[in-house]
């Protein structure tokens, strides 16, 4: 690891600049990209980052998402920002991360052999879904397998959880993490967005409460985030209510925690 640690505020500044670059590329190429999850919640409730949060989440309709790597390579003016994903084995994740390659991040609950990245912004694909919850059930099976494979057996919330991870690692079949990520990605994109009444982030979602109307990713507007303007769903209330329930109520102070990562300059 590099010597100079990146604190929370510095990490936010890097992530904000990565998001700025992603939106620049998307606007130049006519791609739809939207703030989502905690980033959209931060825009609505705090007009910027959730104070204790340390990541940025974006969503893109599948067709635009698939065009992002080529568009980013062509349009980005910052060579130290790279796209990583499982398809070229630069990442184990079944979705795109845009990372600052001048930095290194270790996620403590993830096996370090696979998961050293840079400070990142997550970009999730939005896919079509049918009327049943079957796509979510299938993805939940893949996600459990993925979590077992990537778990760091030296870290956990308790001694019991560490023991549980070690037992599972010992008895689970040895599978290729990239093939599991591929399976998750392929399962997610079975149903096209076009023609679907509802859509969701299946590849890395939370389950059936991911469902949002397809209009939510088509009808967009600008929101203030850290003094700048970025796109998000016009019907933010519907999206945030689906994802979080009573999203305007702050969580208890003991739950206001950043992700468990260690970030440094290389």
Secondary structure, DSSP 8 states (H G I E B T S, - for coil): --SSB--HHHHHHHHHHHHHHHHHHHHHHT---EE-HHHHHHHHHTSSS-TT----EEEEEHHHHHHHHHHHHHH-S-TTEEEE-GGGTS-SSSSEEEEEEEEEEEETTB-TTT-EEEEEEEEEEEEEE-SSSHHHHHHHHHHHHHHHHHB-TT--SSHHHHHHHHHHHHHS----HHHHHHHHHHHHTSS-STT-SEEE--TT--SGGG-EETHHHHSEEEEEETTEEEEEES-HHHHHHHHHSSTTS---GGG----SEEEEE-
